[in-house]
């Protein structure tokens, strides 16, 4: 079946490297499979945290 998450890359793709000096990665310490719902929830949570702390 098709993955439920269709967009993996977000944001301004043509922005220069100097505009966004940080990069965030989601890493699991366990050897396991993650559902698409869990990945989407983690992405939304991380996005909300970045908007609160850094602004849009």
C-alpha positions, -999 to +999 in steps of 0.1 A: +000+000+000+010+036-005+025+054+025+001+078+043+027+105+046+031+119+012+053+150+019+086+142+035+104+175+028+089+207+042+098+243+043+116+267+019+136+245-004+153+273-022+165+291+010+203+294+014+221+274+040+229+305+061+192+312+067+186+280+085+218+270+104+202+241+123+188+207+112+164+184+132+163+146+130+139+122+145+158+091+158+145+060+175+169+043+200+150+010+195+151-013+165+114-012+156+089-002+130+071+031+135+036+037+121+029+066+098+006+081+124+034+082+149+058+099+125+031+124+116+024+132+152+061+136+159+065+159+129+035+181+141+048+182+176+083+192+165+069+218+141+047+234+169+077+235+193+099+252+166+072+278+159+067+286+196+104+289+203+117+304+171+087+320+154+075+314+119 
